Amino acid sequence: MRWSGGVPGLRWEGGRVSTLAYGQRIAFRAVGRRLCPGARGNPCPLAATVPPRATGGQCPECARLDRAHSVAADTIADDPRPYRVYLAWFGPGMTKVGITAEERGDARLLEQGAVAFSWLGRGPLMAARRTEELLRHALKVPDRIPYAQKRAVRHDLPPAAERAREIEELYRRAAGLAGWAETLERVEFRAYDHGGVFRLDGLPALSGTVTELVDDGVVAGRLLAAAGPDLHLLDSEGRCLALDTRVVRGWGLVAVDVGPDTVPVAVPVAVPVTVPVRKAPAESQDGLF
């Protein structure tokens, strides 16, 4: 799954991207085995088989190679590019802090499925990283939120104005903290919202999530929404199913010629996770959760 210019697409081996459009019919069948796609543009030297439910989609060796060149893993300290610190909102009481290369714009936020976000500051990588750690500990916000939790609250979100208010309150608290890295430039508050980009308004209740593909297994439906790595499909039985495209990586896919409206989904589907709605705490409390 790739986001470009606010538009979702599926990137194939070799680099070709199939742009996705809301309302289109999607139908494919998985074939063969799930194989590791390699790392950093190179094929997997072992042609290793990957477990069907692994969201990483790589064998351990290729995953280690990718991780060794990852900013998120703190393995690169001398990157000269400017970075931005952000607050990302996924649902009520569900906000995280993170950093991204400034040149990427909001691509990282789209990839994570952030429904709304705000920039906090910009500067060198290590200054951004130090400020991220300060905010994470002082505000008691995480740097990672499981996709299952994001998915569970996505179908019943408060209006955009409420989303912006929650981010603004956290931004104000973050801006009042002492200890920001001196080389990090503050960025004025502005709430950005991806609800329209993801097409989340009016999304039906989540019926289940595709947990894995299997040889000869079929996925079919009409694309209702997309957020992060997830495609939300309306299948022929009227169910709204989430397909985490990370479990698609490494499979061979062939088109299903029969109309998707008449093709049942024939892969394992799990019932959705129930996540209690969390409210942002009163100002007097120490943390968000």
Secondary structure, 3 states (H helix, E strand, C coil): CEEECCEEEEECCCCCEEECCCCCEEEEEEECCCECCCECCECCCCCCECCCCCCCCCCHHHHHHHHCCCCCCCCCCCCCCCEEEEEEEEECCEEEEEEEEHHHCCHHHHHHCCCEEEEEEEECHHHHHHHHHHHHHHHCCCCCCCHHHHHHHCCCCCCHHHHHHHHHHHHHHHHCCCCCCCCCEECCCCCEECHHHHCCCCCCCCCEEECCCCCCCEEEEEEEEEECCEEEEECCCCCEEEEEHHHCCCCEEEECCCCHHHCCCCCCEECCCCCCCCCCCCCCCCCCC
